[in-house]
Amino acid sequence: MHRSNDYNWLLLGSVPGIGHSRMRVLIRKFGSPEAVLTAPYRRLIETPGIDRKTARSILDPGLRTSGFVEDQMKRMEQYRVRLLTFLEPSYPVNLDHIPDPPAYLFVRGDLVDRDRYAVAIVGTREPTPYGRRMAENLAGELSARGITVVSGLARGIDTCAHTAALEAGGRTVAVLGCGVDRVYPPENFKLAMQLVELGAMLSDYPMRTGPESVNFPGRNRIIS
């Protein structure tokens, strides 16, 4: 996708009141973020879920945070991050079946077609030795059979699952509750860099977003 298109997606996403669900509805109706941002007021308020206040916000250039978008674009270039939208063929088909699917994802690394065959392995940050062995065995066996292991890069079970998948020569994807330019916990930095080379890190949270606790339920819906 061209960078100018990325800009328009992020610009629409910066409008107050526009979340992923509303964005998907609007894009499906108008075809592109640019078309939404220049749509007639009357057609906007005819869209399910779009009230007058939201329609006015969409059409008011003063409510679009272009400075935020420009910063996002710079960070994306710096960290080699791409924006993957739900209109693209490479968008994970499994995400269309979850509550509130993201309109776009920030992707650091590569998603490939075989990632549709994936199993999530998540668990406690303070596992027992038995728990660690089971996570490692499951991730290793799945990877050996061509199944992508999905987890959250957290301490404990998540770390075991990602590590075992990589050691088995498989693919693994980390879904973050922060921006993909952040690595949390910091001791997983080396693991994260391996993930970027041999799998992917992804998030629907903007660049620079910190690992706040309120973000993790949203992260978990993507892992699921």
C-alpha positions in Angstrom: 0.0 0.0 0.0 1.3 3.5 -0.8 2.4 5.7 2.0 -0.1 8.3 1.0 -2.9 5.8 1.6 -1.4 4.9 5.0 -1.6 8.6 5.8 -5.3 8.8 5.0 -6.1 5.7 7.1 -4.3 7.1 10.1 -5.9 10.5 9.6 -9.4 9.1 9.6 -8.5 7.0 12.6 -7.4 10.2 14.4 -10.8 11.8 14.2 -12.6 11.9 17.6 -15.2 9.2 17.9 -13.9 7.0 15.1 -12.8 3.6 16.3 -12.0 0.5 14.4 -15.7 -0.6 14.1 -16.9 2.7 12.8 -14.0 2.9 10.4 -14.8 -0.5 8.9 -18.4 0.6 8.4 -17.4 3.8 6.7 -14.8 2.3 4.5 -17.2 -0.4 3.3 -19.7 2.2 2.4 -17.4 4.8 0.8 -14.6 2.7 -0.4 -11.5 4.5 1.0 -10.5 6.8 3.9 -10.1 9.7 1.5 -13.7 9.2 0.2 -14.9 9.2 3.8 -13.0 12.4 4.7 -14.6 14.2 1.7 -18.0 12.7 1.8 -21.2 14.8 1.9 -22.5 15.4 5.4 -25.9 14.0 4.4 -24.4 10.7 3.3 -22.3 10.4 6.5 -25.3 10.7 8.8 -27.1 8.1 6.7 -24.4 5.6 7.7 -25.4 3.2 10.5 -23.7 4.2 13.8 -22.6 7.7 12.6 -24.5 10.5 14.4 -24.4 14.2 13.6 -21.6 14.9 16.0 -19.3 12.3 14.5 -20.2 13.3 11.0 -19.2 16.9 11.8 -16.0 15.7 13.4 -15.1 13.8 10.2 -15.6 16.8 8.0 -13.8 19.3 10.3 -10.1 19.5 9.4 -9.4 21.1 12.7 -10.3 17.9 14.5 -7.9 15.8 12.5 -4.5 15.4 14.2 -2.2 15.6 11.3 0.8 16.2 13.6 0.1 12.8 15.2 -0.2 11.2 11.8 3.1 12.6 10.5 4.8 11.4 13.7 3.3 7.9 13.2 4.5 7.8 9.6 8.1 8.8 10.7 8.1 6.1 13.4 6.8 3.5 10.9 9.6 4.3 8.5 12.2 4.2 11.3 11.1 0.8 12.5 10.1 -0.7 9.1 6.5 -1.0 10.0 3.7 -1.4 7.5 0.0 -0.6 7.9 -2.1 -3.7 7.0 -5.7 -2.8 6.4 -8.8 -5.0 6.3 -9.2 -4.4 2.6 -5.9 -6.1 1.7 -5.7 -9.7 0.6 -3.0 -10.4 3.2 -5.2 -9.2 6.1 -5.6 -12.3 8.4 -8.9 -13.9 7.5 -9.4 -15.2 11.1 -9.7 -11.7 12.4 -13.0 -11.2 10.5 -14.6 -13.6 13.0 -13.7 -11.9 16.3 -15.6 -9.1 18.1 -14.5 -5.6 17.0 -12.0 -6.7 14.4 -9.3 -4.1 13.7 -9.6 -1.9 10.7 -5.9 -1.9 10.4 -2.8 -3.4 12.1 0.7 -2.1 12.5 2.9 -4.9 11.4 6.6 -5.2 12.1 8.0 -8.2 10.3 6.0 -10.3 7.8 2.7 -12.1 7.9 2.4 -14.9 5.4 -0.5 -17.0 4.0 0.4 -20.0 6.2 -0.2 -17.9 9.3 -3.9 -18.6 8.9 -3.1 -22.0 10.4 -2.3 -20.8 13.9 -2.7 -21.8 17.5 -2.5 -19.3 20.4 -0.5 -20.4 23.5 -0.7 -18.0 26.4 -0.5 -18.3 30.2 0.8 -17.1 33.5 3.8 -14.8 33.8 5.0 -17.0 36.7 4.7 -20.6 35.4 5.8 -23.8 37.2 8.5 -25.9 35.7 5.8 -28.2 34.4 4.0 -25.3 32.8 7.1 -24.2 31.0 7.8 -27.7 29.7 4.3 -28.1 28.4 4.3 -24.7 26.7 7.6 -25.5 25.1 6.5 -29.0 24.0 3.3 -27.8 22.5 4.9 -24.9 20.7 7.7 -27.1 19.4 5.4 -29.8 18.1 3.0 -27.4 16.5 5.9 -25.6 14.8 7.3 -28.8 13.5 3.9 -29.4 11.8 3.8 -26.1 10.1 1.4 -24.4 12.6 2.2 -20.7 13.5 2.4 -20.1 17.2 0.7 -16.9 18.4 1.3 -15.3 21.8 1.7 -12.0 23.5 5.5 -11.7 24.2 4.8 -11.5 27.9 7.0 -13.0 30.6 6.5 -16.7 31.4 4.4 -18.9 29.2 4.3 -16.5 26.3 8.1 -16.2 26.2 8.4 -20.0 26.4 6.0 -20.5 23.5 7.7 -18.0 21.2 11.2 -19.3 22.0 10.3 -22.9 21.4 8.6 -22.1 18.1 11.7 -20.4 16.9 14.0 -23.1 18.1 11.9 -25.6 16.2 12.4 -23.6 13.0 8.7 -22.5 12.9 6.9 -19.2 12.6 5.6 -17.3 15.5 3.6 -14.0 15.8 3.5 -11.7 18.8 0.4 -9.5 19.4 1.3 -6.6 21.6 -0.7 -4.4 24.0 1.5 -1.5 23.0 3.0 0.0 19.9 5.2 -2.3 17.8 8.1 0.2 18.3 8.0 -0.8 22.0 9.3 -4.1 23.4 7.6 -5.2 26.7 9.0 -6.6 28.8 12.4 -5.1 27.9 14.3 -8.3 28.7 12.5 -9.8 25.6 14.3 -7.4 23.2 16.5 -10.1 21.7 13.5 -12.4 21.3 11.5 -9.6 19.7 14.2 -9.0 17.1 14.2 -12.7 16.2 10.4 -12.5 15.9 10.7 -9.6 13.5 13.1 -11.6 11.3 11.3 -14.9 11.4 7.7 -13.9 12.0 6.0 -10.7 13.0 5.0 -8.4 15.8 1.6 -6.7 15.4 -0.7 -4.4 17.2 -3.8 -2.2 16.5 -2.4 0.4 18.9 -0.5 3.4 17.5 3.3 3.7 17.6 4.6 5.1 20.9 1.7 3.5 22.8 3.0 2.2 26.2 2.1 -1.2 27.7 -0.8 0.1 29.8 -3.0 -2.6 31.5 -6.2 -1.3 29.9 -4.7 -2.2 26.5 -4.4 -5.9 27.1 -8.1 -7.0 26.8 -8.1 -5.5 23.4 -4.8 -7.2 22.6 -6.3 -10.5 23.7 -9.2 -10.4 21.3 -6.7 -10.4 18.4 -4.7 -13.3 19.9 -7.9 -15.2 20.2 
